[in-house]
Amino acid sequence: MGVTIFYKGTLKSIEDREALIEKVKVFCAEQGWPYEEIDEARKIGVWADPHPESESLGFVFDGKLRMDGFTKTAFAPDEIHGRIVELLYAVKPHFKRLTVLDEAEMWDDYVERMNPSKKKTFVYKEIELTEQQRREAETNEGSEVEVDPRSARQEIDTEFWGMTEDWYDPPHFSLPAIRDKMRRDLSQGNRHLLTIAELKEIAESKRGQYFEVRPGAPEMTMMSLAELWASEYAVVKGARSRQSRDLRLVIFASMLSNAFFGLFGGMYDRNWHRKAFLFKDEFLDRHKDSATPLRSMIFFYSLLDVLNMELKETGKEGDSSP
């Protein structure tokens, strides 16, 4: 999957727009990148082509001097990704505010290197597990019952539920601890653990959520499972609209999929998405021990807290069925 850099900002003035275009052209000439100037009725700027295996990089502004874009470096060399970050930083002084979210995290590293005295640290609050949560993590407690043989168990069930490790070496987290916890919770009220097809039916018929079922893509199944679990068991605090609430659920789900499988989804919300990434990185920096179920559960519940979410008063930890 490609790695994406999202960027958005508003220029200080028309003079800054002209200076930025010239700066981009000079940078492209130095790097040997083709570029094309744009001067249309409502769009003025320049497009650069860093590499054949990278998407074009656009600095194109509307009548209010606003820019909003992204580029995927895909299979281009890491050096190309780094040069794009360097260019974005070079034109930053021309903006009133430039927001950048780099899924490869090169942007934050580059800004810190250029401004060592302004380095910001994100200190997260680590959740203290309840006695029941701790017991669940340490003993993997739960109503482990056989899948009903009458249910339509498919090949993807064997693939997904049978996975014991994530895609990292060594693993970052205990995949079964979190994955199976969510499955058990969602299976409450049933006489068997739900299959992926049954979970998909619940998500799409009850919640109106898209549940992706694609063999060979456990990262997408994990994201769908986590979004369904969060919609059933978590409350999003401070959400001013249903859209805002749903975005937070998706960020929670995509972050879990990233933690296990390295999935980089879209930038659903710049502030919350970036905060979740910072939290995961700091958590892994602080916890150098093995990917134990207990450590994984601390991450799971702390991620809810970081995203300003909490467990529902009912329907949690086996209190009642969802």
C-alpha positions as CSV (number, residue, x, y, z in Angstrom):
1,M,0.0,0.0,0.0
2,G,1.2,3.5,-0.7
3,V,2.3,6.0,1.9
4,T,0.5,9.3,1.8
5,I,1.4,12.9,2.7
6,F,-1.6,15.2,3.3
7,Y,-1.1,18.9,3.3
8,K,-3.3,21.9,3.6
9,G,-2.8,25.6,4.2
10,T,-3.6,29.3,3.3
11,L,-0.9,31.6,1.9
12,K,-0.1,35.0,3.5
13,S,-0.5,37.0,0.3
14,I,-0.5,36.9,-3.5
15,E,3.2,37.8,-3.4
16,D,3.8,34.7,-1.3
17,R,2.1,32.7,-4.0
18,E,4.4,33.9,-6.7
19,A,7.5,33.4,-4.4
20,L,6.3,29.9,-3.6
21,I,5.9,28.9,-7.2
22,E,9.4,30.2,-8.0
23,K,10.8,28.3,-5.1
24,V,9.1,25.0,-6.2
25,K,10.4,25.5,-9.8
26,V,14.0,26.0,-8.6
27,F,13.7,23.0,-6.3
28,C,12.4,20.8,-9.1
29,A,15.2,22.0,-11.4
30,E,17.8,21.1,-8.8
31,Q,16.3,17.6,-8.3
32,G,15.6,17.0,-12.0
33,W,11.9,16.8,-11.4
34,P,9.5,17.7,-14.3
35,Y,7.0,20.4,-13.4
36,E,4.1,22.3,-14.9
37,E,2.7,25.7,-14.1
38,I,-1.0,26.1,-13.7
39,D,-2.7,29.4,-14.5
40,E,-6.5,28.9,-14.9
41,A,-9.5,31.0,-14.1
42,R,-9.7,29.8,-10.5
43,K,-6.5,27.8,-10.0
44,I,-3.0,29.1,-10.0
45,G,0.1,27.1,-9.0
46,V,2.5,24.4,-10.0
47,W,2.6,20.6,-10.3
48,A,5.7,18.6,-9.7
49,D,6.5,15.0,-10.7
50,P,9.1,13.7,-8.1
51,H,9.3,10.2,-9.5
52,P,7.6,7.8,-11.9
53,E,6.5,5.6,-9.0
54,S,5.1,8.6,-7.0
55,E,2.0,10.6,-7.6
56,S,2.4,14.3,-8.6
57,L,2.8,16.9,-6.0
58,G,0.5,19.9,-6.4
59,F,0.9,23.4,-5.0
60,V,-2.3,24.8,-6.6
61,F,-4.3,27.7,-5.0
62,D,-7.8,28.9,-5.3
63,G,-8.9,32.6,-5.3
64,K,-8.6,32.7,-1.5
65,L,-5.0,31.4,-1.6
66,R,-6.0,28.1,-0.2
67,M,-4.4,24.8,-1.0
68,D,-5.5,21.3,0.0
69,G,-3.8,18.2,-1.4
70,F,-2.1,14.9,-0.9
71,T,0.4,12.7,-2.7
72,K,1.2,9.0,-2.5
73,T,4.9,8.1,-2.8
74,A,3.9,4.4,-3.3
75,F,6.9,2.5,-4.6
76,A,9.2,5.4,-5.0
77,P,12.5,5.3,-3.0
78,D,12.5,6.7,0.5
79,E,14.7,9.5,-0.7
80,I,11.9,10.8,-2.8
81,H,9.6,10.9,0.2
82,G,12.2,12.8,2.1
83,R,12.7,15.3,-0.6
84,I,9.0,16.0,-0.7
85,V,9.1,16.7,3.0
86,E,12.0,19.0,2.5
87,L,10.2,20.9,-0.1
88,L,7.1,21.3,2.0
89,Y,9.2,22.6,4.8
90,A,11.0,25.1,2.5
91,V,7.7,26.7,1.4
92,K,6.1,26.7,4.9
93,P,7.1,30.3,5.6
94,H,4.8,31.5,2.9
95,F,1.7,30.1,4.7
96,K,-0.3,31.6,7.5
97,R,-0.6,28.0,8.6
98,L,0.5,24.8,6.9
99,T,-0.8,21.5,8.2
100,V,1.0,18.3,7.2
101,L,0.2,14.7,8.1
102,D,2.8,12.3,6.9
103,E,1.9,8.6,7.3
104,A,5.7,7.8,7.1
105,E,6.2,10.3,10.0
106,M,9.2,11.9,8.2
107,W,7.6,15.3,8.4
108,D,7.6,15.5,12.2
109,D,11.1,14.2,12.4
110,Y,12.3,16.7,9.9
111,V,10.6,19.6,11.7
112,E,12.2,18.6,15.0
113,R,15.6,18.4,13.4
114,M,15.2,21.8,12.0
115,N,13.8,23.2,15.3
116,P,15.5,21.3,18.1
117,S,14.6,23.9,20.7
118,K,10.9,23.7,19.8
119,K,10.5,19.9,20.0
120,K,7.1,18.9,21.4
121,T,6.4,15.8,23.3
122,F,3.1,14.1,23.7
123,V,2.6,12.6,27.1
124,Y,-0.4,10.3,27.1
125,K,-2.4,9.1,30.1
126,E,-2.0,5.4,30.5
127,I,-5.2,3.7,31.6
128,E,-5.1,1.6,34.8
129,L,-7.1,-1.6,34.0
130,T,-10.0,-2.7,36.2
131,E,-9.6,-6.0,38.0
132,Q,-11.9,-7.6,35.5
133,Q,-10.0,-6.2,32.5
134,R,-6.7,-7.3,34.0
135,R,-8.0,-10.8,34.7
136,E,-9.4,-11.0,31.1
137,A,-6.0,-10.0,29.7
138,E,-4.0,-12.3,31.9
139,T,-6.2,-15.4,31.7
140,N,-7.9,-14.8,28.4
141,E,-11.2,-15.4,30.1
142,G,-14.4,-15.5,28.1
143,S,-17.1,-17.8,27.0
144,E,-14.9,-19.7,24.5
145,V,-17.5,-21.9,22.8
146,E,-17.3,-23.7,19.5
147,V,-18.5,-22.1,16.4
148,D,-21.9,-23.4,15.5
149,P,-21.3,-26.0,12.7
150,R,-24.5,-24.9,11.1
151,S,-23.1,-21.4,10.6
152,A,-21.5,-20.5,7.3
153,R,-17.9,-20.7,8.3
154,Q,-15.8,-19.6,5.4
155,E,-12.1,-19.8,4.4
156,I,-11.6,-16.2,5.6
157,D,-12.7,-17.3,9.1
158,T,-10.0,-19.8,9.3
159,E,-7.5,-17.3,8.0
160,F,-8.4,-14.4,10.2
161,W,-9.4,-16.0,13.5
162,G,-6.4,-18.4,13.2
163,M,-3.8,-15.7,13.0
164,T,-1.6,-15.6,16.2
165,E,0.8,-12.8,15.4
166,D,0.8,-9.4,13.7
167,W,3.0,-8.5,10.7
168,Y,5.8,-7.1,12.8
169,D,9.0,-8.9,13.8
170,P,8.9,-9.0,16.7
171,P,5.2,-8.4,17.2
172,H,4.1,-5.1,18.6
173,F,0.9,-6.4,20.3
174,S,-0.9,-9.6,21.1
175,L,-3.3,-10.0,18.2
176,P,-5.5,-12.7,19.7
177,A,-6.0,-10.8,23.0
178,I,-7.6,-7.8,21.4
179,R,-9.2,-9.5,18.3
180,D,-10.8,-12.3,20.3
181,K,-12.0,-9.9,23.0
182,M,-13.9,-7.9,20.5
183,R,-15.4,-11.1,18.9
184,R,-16.5,-12.4,22.3
185,D,-18.2,-9.2,23.2
186,L,-20.0,-9.0,19.9
187,S,-21.1,-12.7,20.2
188,Q,-22.9,-12.1,23.5
189,G,-26.4,-13.4,23.4
190,N,-25.5,-16.0,20.8
191,R,-24.8,-19.7,21.5
192,H,-21.6,-19.6,19.3
193,L,-18.9,-17.2,18.4
194,L,-20.0,-15.2,15.4
195,T,-18.4,-15.8,12.0
196,I,-17.2,-12.9,9.8
197,A,-20.3,-13.3,7.6
198,E,-22.5,-12.9,10.7
199,L,-20.5,-9.9,11.9
200,K,-20.8,-8.4,8.5
201,E,-24.6,-8.8,8.5
202,I,-24.8,-7.1,11.9
203,A,-22.6,-4.2,10.8
204,E,-24.5,-3.5,7.6
205,S,-28.1,-4.2,8.6
206,K,-28.0,-2.9,12.2
207,R,-25.3,-0.2,12.0
208,G,-25.2,0.8,8.4
209,Q,-21.5,0.2,8.4
210,Y,-19.5,-1.2,5.5
211,F,-17.8,-4.5,6.7
212,E,-15.0,-5.5,4.3
213,V,-14.5,-9.2,3.6
214,R,-11.5,-9.8,1.5
215,P,-9.3,-12.9,1.8
216,G,-5.6,-12.0,2.2
217,A,-6.4,-8.6,3.7
218,P,-6.7,-9.1,7.5
219,E,-5.9,-5.4,8.0
220,M,-9.3,-4.5,6.5
221,T,-11.2,-7.2,8.4
222,M,-9.6,-6.0,11.6
223,M,-10.6,-2.4,10.9
224,S,-14.2,-3.5,10.2
225,L,-14.3,-5.6,13.4
226,A,-12.9,-2.8,15.5
227,E,-15.3,-0.2,14.1
228,L,-18.3,-2.5,14.8
229,W,-17.1,-3.2,18.3
230,A,-16.6,0.5,19.1
231,S,-20.0,1.5,17.7
232,E,-21.6,-1.1,20.1
233,Y,-19.5,-0.6,23.2
234,A,-17.9,2.9,23.2
235,V,-19.2,6.4,23.7
236,V,-17.6,9.2,21.8
237,K,-17.4,12.2,24.1
238,G,-17.7,15.8,22.8
239,A,-18.8,14.8,19.3
240,R,-21.0,17.6,18.0
241,S,-22.5,15.6,15.2
242,R,-23.0,12.0,14.1
243,Q,-20.4,12.6,11.4
244,S,-17.9,13.7,14.1
245,R,-18.7,10.6,16.2
246,D,-18.4,8.2,13.3
247,L,-15.0,9.7,12.3
248,R,-13.7,9.0,15.8
249,L,-14.9,5.4,15.6
250,V,-13.1,5.0,12.2
251,I,-9.9,6.5,13.6
252,F,-10.0,4.1,16.6
253,A,-10.5,1.2,14.2
254,S,-7.8,2.3,11.7
255,M,-5.3,2.8,14.5
256,L,-5.8,-0.8,15.8
257,S,-5.4,-2.1,12.2
258,N,-2.2,0.0,11.9
259,A,-0.9,-1.3,15.2
260,F,-1.3,-4.9,14.0
261,F,-0.8,-4.8,10.3
262,G,0.7,-1.4,9.5
263,L,-2.4,-0.2,7.7
264,F,-2.3,3.5,6.7
265,G,-5.8,4.6,6.0
266,G,-7.0,8.0,4.9
267,M,-6.5,11.1,7.1
268,Y,-10.1,11.0,8.5
269,D,-9.5,13.9,10.9
270,R,-6.1,15.7,11.1
271,N,-6.1,16.4,14.8
272,W,-7.4,13.1,16.2
273,H,-5.6,11.0,13.6
274,R,-2.3,12.6,14.4
275,K,-2.9,12.3,18.1
276,A,-3.5,8.6,17.8
277,F,-0.3,8.0,15.8
278,L,1.7,10.0,18.4
279,F,0.2,7.9,21.2
280,K,1.0,4.6,19.5
281,D,4.6,5.7,18.9
282,E,5.1,6.9,22.5
283,F,3.4,3.8,23.9
284,L,5.9,1.5,22.0
285,D,8.8,3.7,23.1
286,R,7.8,3.4,26.7
287,H,7.0,-0.3,26.6
288,K,10.0,-2.3,25.4
289,D,8.8,-5.6,26.8
290,S,7.3,-8.3,24.8
291,A,3.8,-8.0,23.2
292,T,2.0,-9.5,26.1
293,P,-1.8,-9.7,26.4
294,L,-1.7,-7.4,29.4
295,R,0.3,-4.7,27.6
296,S,-1.9,-5.0,24.6
297,M,-5.1,-4.5,26.7
298,I,-3.5,-1.4,28.3
299,F,-2.9,0.0,24.8
300,F,-6.5,-0.9,23.7
301,Y,-8.2,0.9,26.5
302,S,-5.7,3.8,26.6
303,L,-6.4,4.4,22.9
304,L,-10.1,4.9,23.7
305,D,-9.1,7.5,26.3
306,V,-6.7,9.3,23.9
307,L,-9.5,9.6,21.4
308,N,-11.9,10.9,24.1
309,M,-14.0,7.8,24.1
310,E,-15.2,5.6,27.0
311,L,-16.9,2.4,27.5
312,K,-20.7,2.5,27.7
313,E,-22.1,2.0,31.2
314,T,-24.1,-1.0,29.9
315,G,-23.1,-3.6,27.4
316,K,-19.4,-3.6,28.5
317,E,-17.2,-6.3,29.8
318,G,-20.0,-8.8,29.5
319,D,-22.6,-6.7,31.5
320,S,-25.2,-7.3,28.9
321,S,-25.5,-8.2,25.3
322,P,-25.1,-5.4,22.8
